[in-house]
Amino acid sequence: MLATGTILCGLAVLAVAFTTLAYRNGLLPGQHPVRAAVQSVEGSLYAVSGEEVRLVPAGYEIRNGDEIRTAKGSSAVVRLLDGSLVEIGERADLSVSRAWKGTTIHLDGGQVIVQAAKQRSGHLYVATDDCLVAVKGTIFSVNHGTKGSRVAVIEGVVRVDYAERTDELHAGEQATSNASVSKVSIQDEIAWSKNSAKYLALLGDFAILQKQLAAIPGPGLRYSSELLAYIPDDTMVYAAIPNLANTLDEASRLFRDRLQQSPALRDWWPG
C-alpha cells in the first residue's frame, strides 16, 4: 500500500511539473501566447486572419500561429523570443509556432534570412511544404517559391530534410528541394538584405579560416608513451592518441588573428 501511495505521489509531482512546463511554453490547449515581435518594417507588413488583412507596425506581437505577410517591395525583421532574428523579404508569408521539439517558422512563400540564436533546448526550424530546415544556432537563408525551396548557409551548419533525403550544409553551401529550382550564387541570393555586406564578409572570413586551418600540420603518430610502463600485464588493448595541444593552439591563434582583422567576425563572435 505504501509503495502504491509513493508511486501515485510521484506521478502527481510529474504531472504538475509537466503541466507547469507546458503552460510556460504555451503548449496547453487554448493557449495563444506571443512567439515573436516585429522589430522593424520597410514598406508594408500585414497580419492575416481568414479573410481579414490589416496593416501592422513595428512592435506588433506575433502570437502562436499568427500569419504575417510582406507587400511587394517591402521587408521586415522579426525577433523570436529566443533572440533569433528573422529578416523577411518581399511578398513573404509566414507564421511562428512552438512545440516540444522547438520553435518552427512556417514559410508558405517568399524568402527569409535567419540569424538563429543558440537553442537551450530543441531546435529552431524553418518549414516549407517540401522541406524542413533544422538548426541549433547559425545564419542561413530559405527561399520558397512555386517550384520548390532553396536553402543557403552563411554561417554554421544546417540539416535539411526533404521527402527522400537529408543533407547537411556548411557555410557557403546550398541545396534545392528539386531539380527545377536553380542554384544561384549566395551573393545574389542575399542581395536584397540590408546585412548582405556583413554576411558576405563573414563568408569570406570563414573561407580564409578554413584554408588556414586545413594547412596546419597534424600531430605525428604516437608509438609509445611514458605511461606504458604503468599498464597492467593483463592489458589486452593499448592505444596512443596523438598530442593535439600544438595543433589546437595554432588553430586558436589563427582564429584570434582573424578576429582582430575582421569587424564582421568580431560582431558575430559572442565572446
C-alpha positions in Angstrom: 0.0 0.0 0.0 2.8 2.3 0.9 4.6 1.6 -2.4 1.4 2.3 -4.3 1.0 5.6 -2.5 4.6 6.6 -3.2 4.1 5.8 -6.9 0.9 7.8 -7.1 2.6 10.7 -5.3 5.5 10.6 -7.7 3.1 10.5 -10.7 1.3 13.5 -9.3 4.5 15.5 -9.0 5.5 14.6 -12.6 2.0 15.7 -13.8 2.3 19.0 -12.1 5.8 19.6 -13.4 4.7 18.6 -16.9 1.7 20.9 -16.8 3.8 23.8 -15.5 6.4 23.3 -18.2 3.6 23.1 -20.9 2.0 26.3 -19.5 5.2 28.2 -19.5 5.9 27.3 -23.1 2.3 28.0 -24.2 1.6 24.4 -25.2 -1.7 23.8 -23.4 -4.9 23.7 -25.5 -6.4 27.1 -25.9 -3.2 29.0 -25.3 -2.2 31.6 -27.9 1.0 33.1 -26.5 3.3 35.6 -28.1 6.1 33.9 -30.1 7.8 36.9 -31.7 7.7 40.7 -32.2 8.1 42.8 -35.2 11.4 44.7 -34.8 11.3 46.9 -37.9 9.3 47.3 -41.1 10.3 48.8 -44.5 7.1 49.3 -46.6 4.0 47.4 -45.6 3.5 44.4 -43.3 0.1 42.7 -42.8 -1.4 40.3 -40.3 -3.8 37.9 -42.0 -6.7 36.1 -40.2 -9.0 34.3 -42.5 -10.3 36.9 -45.0 -9.2 39.8 -42.7 -6.0 41.6 -43.6 -4.7 44.5 -41.6 -1.6 46.6 -41.6 0.7 46.2 -38.6 3.6 48.3 -37.4 6.9 47.7 -35.7 6.3 46.4 -32.2 3.4 44.2 -33.2 3.4 41.0 -31.2 3.1 37.8 -33.2 1.2 35.1 -31.4 1.3 31.3 -31.9 0.1 30.5 -35.4 -0.5 34.2 -36.5 0.1 34.7 -40.2 2.1 37.8 -41.4 2.8 38.9 -44.9 5.0 41.5 -46.6 3.9 43.5 -49.6 5.7 44.0 -52.9 8.9 45.9 -52.3 8.6 45.6 -48.5 10.7 43.8 -45.9 10.6 43.3 -42.1 12.7 42.0 -39.2 11.1 39.8 -36.6 12.7 38.8 -33.3 11.7 35.5 -31.8 11.5 35.0 -28.0 14.8 33.1 -28.0 16.6 36.1 -29.6 16.7 34.8 -33.1 16.3 37.4 -35.9 14.2 36.7 -39.0 14.7 39.0 -41.9 11.7 38.8 -44.2 11.9 39.6 -47.9 9.1 41.0 -50.1 5.9 39.0 -50.7 6.8 36.6 -48.0 4.1 34.8 -46.0 4.9 33.1 -42.6 3.8 32.1 -39.1 5.5 31.0 -36.0 4.6 28.2 -33.6 6.2 26.2 -30.8 6.1 22.5 -29.8 8.1 20.3 -27.6 10.8 19.8 -30.3 11.3 23.6 -30.6 10.2 26.7 -32.5 9.1 26.5 -36.1 8.9 29.2 -38.7 6.3 28.1 -41.3 7.3 29.7 -44.6 4.4 29.5 -47.0 6.1 31.6 -49.6 8.9 34.1 -50.1 12.4 34.4 -48.5 13.8 34.7 -45.0 17.3 35.0 -43.7 17.5 33.7 -40.2 20.1 34.5 -37.6 19.4 31.7 -35.2 20.3 32.2 -31.5 21.8 29.3 -29.6 19.0 27.0 -28.6 18.9 26.0 -25.0 16.6 23.1 -25.8 15.3 21.6 -29.0 15.9 23.2 -32.4 14.8 26.1 -34.5 13.1 25.0 -37.6 12.0 26.6 -40.9 9.3 24.5 -42.6 8.0 24.8 -46.2 5.7 22.4 -47.9 8.6 20.5 -49.3 11.5 20.7 -46.8 12.4 21.1 -43.2 15.5 23.0 -42.0 16.8 22.4 -38.5 19.5 24.3 -36.7 20.8 25.0 -33.2 22.4 28.4 -33.9 23.6 29.7 -37.3 22.8 32.1 -40.2 21.0 30.8 -43.3 18.5 31.6 -46.0 15.4 29.8 -47.1 13.7 30.8 -50.4 10.4 29.1 -51.1 8.5 29.5 -54.4 6.0 27.7 -56.6 8.7 25.3 -58.0 10.2 24.4 -54.6 12.7 25.6 -52.0 16.3 26.7 -51.9 18.4 26.7 -48.7 21.8 28.6 -48.5 24.1 28.7 -45.5 26.0 31.8 -44.5 27.5 30.5 -41.2 27.4 27.3 -39.3 25.7 24.0 -40.2 22.1 23.3 -41.1 20.3 20.0 -41.6 17.8 19.9 -44.5 15.2 17.1 -44.7 13.4 16.5 -48.0 10.9 13.8 -48.8 13.6 11.3 -49.8 16.9 12.6 -48.4 18.7 14.6 -45.7 21.5 17.0 -46.5 24.0 18.6 -44.0 25.0 22.0 -45.4 28.0 24.1 -44.2 28.8 27.8 -44.8 28.9 28.7 -48.5 26.8 25.6 -49.5 23.3 25.4 -50.8 20.7 22.9 -51.8 17.3 22.8 -53.6 14.3 20.7 -53.0 14.1 19.6 -56.6 15.9 20.0 -59.9 13.5 22.6 -61.2 14.8 25.1 -58.7 18.1 26.5 -59.9 21.0 27.3 -57.7 22.3 30.9 -57.6 25.3 32.5 -56.1 24.9 33.2 -52.4 25.8 36.9 -53.2 22.7 37.1 -55.4 20.6 35.1 -53.0 21.0 37.6 -50.2 21.5 40.8 -52.2 18.1 42.1 -51.0 19.2 42.1 -47.4 20.4 45.2 -45.6 23.0 43.0 -44.0 24.2 41.4 -47.2 27.7 43.1 -47.0 28.1 41.8 -43.4 27.0 38.3 -44.4 29.4 38.2 -47.4 32.3 39.4 -45.2 31.6 36.5 -42.8 31.6 34.0 -45.6 34.9 35.4 -46.8 36.4 35.1 -43.3 35.2 31.6 -42.8 36.6 30.6 -46.2 40.0 32.0 -45.2 39.9 30.4 -41.8 39.0 27.0 -43.4 42.1 27.2 -45.7 44.4 28.2 -42.8 43.2 25.5 -40.5 43.5 22.9 -43.2 47.1 23.9 -43.7 48.1 23.3 -40.0 50.4 20.3 -39.9 48.7 17.5 -38.0 50.4 15.8 -35.0 52.6 12.8 -35.7 51.5 9.3 -34.8 52.4 8.0 -31.3 54.0 4.6 -31.0 54.9 4.8 -27.3 54.1 6.6 -24.0 55.7 7.1 -20.7 52.5 5.7 -19.2 53.0 2.4 -20.9 55.2 1.1 -18.0 52.3 1.5 -15.7 49.8 -0.5 -17.7 48.8 -3.9 -16.1 50.3 -7.0 -17.6 47.0 -8.4 -18.5 46.0 -5.4 -20.7 44.6 -6.7 -24.0 44.5 -3.4 -26.0 46.6 -0.2 -25.8 46.1 2.9 -27.9 48.3 6.0 -28.1 46.5 9.2 -29.0 48.5 11.9 -30.8 49.1 15.1 -28.8 46.8 17.7 -30.2 47.9 20.6 -27.9 50.1 22.3 -30.5 47.5 21.9 -33.3 44.7 23.4 -31.1 47.0 26.3 -30.0 47.8 27.1 -33.6 44.1 27.0 -34.6 43.2 29.2 -31.7 45.9 31.7 -32.7 44.7 31.8 -36.3 41.2 32.5 -35.2 42.2 35.3 -32.8 44.3 36.9 -35.5 41.4 36.8 -37.9 39.1 38.2 -35.2 41.3 41.2 -34.9 41.4 41.8 -38.6 37.7 41.4 -39.3 34.9 43.8 -37.9 32.2 41.4 -39.3 33.7 38.5 -37.4 34.0 40.5 -34.2 30.4 41.5 -34.4 29.4 37.8 -35.0 31.6 36.3 -32.3 29.8 36.2 -28.9 33.0 36.1 -26.9 
